[in-house]
């Protein structure tokens, strides 16, 4: 992980926490992550892919062992420049702006969850309520995690803990365990 990527992750976490401060008193999210965590998937049908059609997963979620170490705090989805980015579930656009040269959109969802998307040029102003499937922006040409390919980086957080976005669309990683 490059220093720029680590900085972007730290800034996104800070922006996400700041944008959710208005609901902090009502959300029951855990405190800082000290180890790898997996959240239970929400009820089926409540979340959908932020790209249509269902994209190729270019890079999977790889949470850091500790909050301050390197990892991949989201998933990279193959995309094309100008492709619409859709709200994966109902929420409110809580922040838009540029971080480390990349356009970012943050959507606050029920239960203290936040989705972050980059590089995405916002299509809705901050404060706009969106429902699942509403366009929230477009993928920009700014090189990102998949350079030279174009991709959408999608992160999901509860509090300060990054979660695997694929669990919300029924595509969590299968782990084989040894037989007893």
C-alpha positions as CSV (number, residue, x, y, z in Angstrom):
1,X,0.0,0.0,0.0
2,X,1.4,3.4,-1.0
3,X,1.6,6.3,1.4
4,X,-0.9,8.1,-0.8
5,X,-3.4,5.2,-0.4
6,X,-2.8,5.1,3.3
7,X,-3.4,8.8,3.5
8,X,-6.6,8.5,1.4
9,X,-7.9,5.8,3.7
10,X,-7.2,7.8,6.8
11,X,-8.8,10.9,5.3
12,X,-11.9,9.0,4.1
13,X,-12.3,7.6,7.6
14,X,-12.1,11.1,9.1
15,X,-14.5,12.5,6.5
16,X,-16.9,9.7,7.0
17,X,-16.8,10.1,10.8
18,X,-17.3,13.9,10.5
19,X,-20.2,13.5,8.0
20,X,-21.9,11.1,10.4
21,X,-21.5,13.2,13.5
22,X,-25.1,14.4,13.4
23,X,-26.3,10.8,13.9
24,X,-23.5,9.6,16.2
25,X,-25.8,9.9,19.2
26,X,-28.3,7.5,17.7
27,X,-26.1,5.0,16.1
28,X,-24.8,2.1,18.0
29,X,-21.6,1.4,16.0
30,X,-18.6,-0.1,17.6
31,X,-15.5,1.9,18.6
32,X,-12.2,1.8,16.8
33,X,-11.3,-1.4,15.1
34,X,-8.5,-3.3,16.7
35,X,-8.7,-6.4,14.6
36,X,-10.4,-7.9,11.6
37,X,-14.2,-7.8,11.9
38,X,-17.0,-9.0,9.7
39,X,-20.5,-7.6,10.0
40,X,-23.6,-9.7,9.4
41,X,-25.2,-9.1,6.0
42,X,-28.4,-7.1,6.0
43,X,-31.7,-8.7,5.1
44,X,-31.7,-9.9,1.5
45,X,-32.9,-7.4,-1.1
46,X,-32.1,-4.2,0.8
47,X,-28.8,-3.6,-0.9
48,X,-27.8,-3.8,-4.5
49,X,-24.7,-3.2,-6.6
50,X,-23.6,0.4,-7.1
51,X,-23.0,-0.3,-10.8
52,X,-25.3,-1.8,-13.4
53,X,-24.8,-4.4,-14.7
54,X,-23.2,-6.3,-11.9
55,X,-19.5,-5.6,-12.2
56,X,-16.4,-7.7,-12.1
57,X,-14.7,-7.5,-8.7
58,X,-11.2,-6.3,-9.6
59,X,-9.9,-6.4,-6.0
60,X,-11.5,-7.8,-2.9
61,X,-11.8,-6.4,0.6
62,X,-8.6,-7.1,2.7
63,X,-9.0,-5.4,6.1
64,X,-5.9,-4.5,8.0
65,X,-4.9,-6.6,11.0
66,X,-4.9,-3.3,13.0
67,X,-6.6,0.0,12.2
68,X,-3.3,1.8,11.5
69,X,-1.7,-0.9,9.2
70,X,-2.1,-1.4,5.5
71,X,-4.9,-3.2,3.8
72,X,-7.7,-2.7,1.3
73,X,-10.6,-1.1,3.0
74,X,-13.3,-1.7,0.4
75,X,-13.6,-3.4,-3.0
76,X,-12.6,-2.2,-6.4
77,X,-15.3,-2.8,-9.1
78,X,-14.4,-2.7,-12.8
79,X,-16.1,0.3,-14.3
80,X,-16.0,2.7,-17.3
81,X,-15.4,6.4,-17.3
82,X,-18.8,8.2,-17.1
83,X,-20.6,5.1,-15.8
84,X,-23.4,5.9,-13.4
85,X,-22.8,5.1,-9.7
86,X,-26.0,4.0,-7.9
87,X,-27.0,4.2,-4.3
88,X,-26.8,0.6,-3.0
89,X,-29.5,1.3,-0.5
90,X,-31.6,4.2,0.8
91,X,-29.6,7.0,2.4
92,X,-28.6,10.6,2.4
93,X,-25.7,12.1,0.5
94,X,-23.6,13.3,3.5
95,X,-20.4,14.6,1.8
96,X,-18.9,15.2,-1.6
97,X,-15.5,16.6,-2.4
98,X,-12.0,15.9,-3.5
99,X,-9.5,13.9,-1.4
100,X,-6.0,13.3,-2.6
101,X,-7.0,14.4,-6.1
102,X,-9.9,12.0,-6.3
103,X,-13.6,13.0,-6.3
104,X,-15.4,11.2,-3.4
105,X,-19.1,10.8,-2.6
106,X,-20.3,9.6,0.9
107,X,-23.8,8.3,1.5
108,X,-25.1,7.8,5.1
109,X,-27.5,4.8,5.5
110,X,-29.7,3.6,8.4
111,X,-27.9,1.9,11.3
112,X,-24.9,4.2,11.2
113,X,-23.6,2.7,8.0
114,X,-21.7,4.8,5.4
115,X,-20.8,4.0,1.8
116,X,-17.9,5.8,0.2
117,X,-17.3,5.9,-3.5
118,X,-14.3,7.1,-5.5
119,X,-13.4,8.5,-8.0
120,X,-17.0,9.7,-8.5
121,X,-18.2,13.1,-9.6
122,X,-21.3,13.8,-7.5
123,X,-24.7,14.1,-9.2
124,X,-26.6,15.0,-6.0
125,X,-25.9,17.8,-3.5
126,X,-25.1,17.1,0.1
127,X,-28.3,16.5,2.1
128,X,-30.2,14.8,-0.8
129,X,-32.2,11.7,0.2
130,X,-31.6,8.9,-2.3
131,X,-33.3,5.5,-2.6
132,X,-31.7,2.3,-3.7
133,X,-30.8,2.5,-7.4
134,X,-30.8,6.3,-7.6
135,X,-27.8,7.8,-9.5
136,X,-25.4,9.5,-7.1
137,X,-22.6,10.3,-9.5
138,X,-20.4,9.2,-12.4
139,X,-17.1,7.4,-12.4
140,X,-14.4,9.9,-13.4
141,X,-11.2,9.3,-15.4
142,X,-8.9,10.0,-12.4
143,X,-6.5,7.0,-12.0
144,X,-7.2,5.1,-8.8
145,X,-6.6,1.7,-7.2
146,X,-6.8,-0.2,-10.5
147,X,-4.7,2.0,-12.8
148,X,-4.3,1.8,-15.7
149,X,-7.8,0.2,-15.6
150,X,-10.8,2.2,-14.5
151,X,-12.6,1.1,-11.4
152,X,-14.9,2.2,-8.7
153,X,-13.7,1.9,-5.1
154,X,-16.6,1.1,-2.8
155,X,-16.1,1.2,1.0
156,X,-18.7,0.6,3.7
157,X,-18.1,1.7,7.3
158,X,-19.9,1.3,10.6
159,X,-18.4,3.7,13.1
160,X,-14.7,3.5,12.4
161,X,-14.8,-0.1,11.3
162,X,-14.5,-0.9,7.6
163,X,-16.8,-3.7,6.5
164,X,-16.7,-6.0,3.4
165,X,-19.2,-4.3,0.9
166,X,-19.7,-7.7,-0.8
167,X,-21.5,-9.1,2.2
168,X,-24.2,-6.5,1.6
169,X,-24.9,-7.8,-1.9
170,X,-24.7,-11.5,-1.0
171,X,-21.1,-12.1,-2.4
172,X,-19.1,-12.6,0.7
173,X,-15.9,-14.6,0.5
174,X,-16.2,-18.4,1.1
175,X,-13.7,-19.7,3.6
176,X,-13.1,-23.5,3.7
177,X,-12.5,-24.9,7.2
178,X,-10.7,-28.2,7.9
179,X,-12.9,-31.2,8.8
180,X,-12.9,-32.1,12.5
